[in-house]
């Protein structure tokens, strides 16, 4: 067995950071006069465990091999979800251990599914903690997607290895520190800008802060049961749309822009694909609503269509309307958008646009080879040649993605859930979207009434989807644990 001291040392640091962030809701408790010490106790316990891990795993030469990188990736998210559930468990919401873990996992994976029934009367400290979890999950997945997943050759993410400053797994920690500083500055700047924009267009200060964090993280946790629809303010919806899209753009593009590549947003294949998909999807839903929704004006149908398409495609999960009442076409179409997802290297979820783009190019090439058997055709992506290894990795990822989706659906069905709830719940979990479809977990529902086994299954699905499947599944192979 390899020496995993570096892994647990890093987890210890993460827990100390998590404990420090728990002090923010603690001060919110003091500010709003909430008589509960849940966050102070949680922060103390989390920080204490973090310190113990650091003190017992100190090494002079802190390096990670490939095996340890996989282990760190999964254990980081799992440990944060476990300790992040403490404030929920110790709160006055009377949540069970499984409910608290579900809410925490939903937060840190930026899924946005919730078991809290009445958000409007939920303590401010809990609301801000939900937002913080999603905000931390957003920055975490960006750093992971840029620095770690390409080195692990996960699902075609190695295509973005050229954007890194190092190629070796042994340099993961130094590389992560460097990239984290730059990405964090961009991420914080976007969050502050989003919060100010929300406040200018009519949100209160507290709502602006919490919603700005969940918007940039494309997480979707809101302070209200009716989500963004609670405000009934078109300007707030427009701000949401703008900053959700900004969170959906690969953050490596922001880095390149800062370094002088001013045309990066116009020439990057993923960004162009995102815009094309958004335009086509909005147009389809808009035309559909114009045919069935005679009570709304041209502008209202356009706004509703744009907001909900952007929210579902990005995996944010904010809602402004009950699209369950729109008929069958939007439900099927939104289910498709859940799987599609946004850009790799952003805070969005799903299969990711670049995989479908490369798969499409591969299919076109296969057709060309049938027409021109002696022809030689290569696939390029952002002017970089795509090898067969990348393509096989992407095909395997997509196949495994749908296979796990079907397994989750079967598990939920066996637990007594109806077809729509089982299918959409599985899709929302593995795609980290948030609300599902149907009366139970749809836009106007939540996940509180699901059986405990279903909640645990969905929590595992959230973790799988957020960590690109392979980073978790590889841990279940006995050969992984051998030297």
Secondary structure, DSSP 8 states (H G I E B T S, - for coil): ----HHHHHHHHHHHHHHHHHHHHHHHHHHHTT----HHHHHHHHHHHHHHHHHHTS--SS----HHHHHHHHHHHHHHHHHHHTHHHHHSTT---HHHHHHHHHHHHTT------S-GGGS-HHHHHHHHHHHHHHHHHHHHIIIIITTTTT-TTGGGGGGGSS---GGGHHHHHHHHHHHHHHHHHHHHHHHHHHHHHTT--HHHHHHHHHHHHTT----SSTTGGGGT--HHHHHHHHHHHHHHHS-HHHHHHHHTT-TTHHHH-HHHHHHHHHHHHHHHHHHHHHHHH-TTS-HHHHHHHHHHHHHHHHHT----SS-GGGG-HHHHHHHHHHHHH---TTSS--SS-HHHHHHHHHHHHHHHHHHH-TT----EEETTEEE-HHHHHHHHHHHHHHHHHHHHHHHHHHHTT--HHHHHHHHHHHHTT----SHHHHSTT--STTS-HHHHHHHHHHHHHHHTTTHHHHGGGSGGGG--
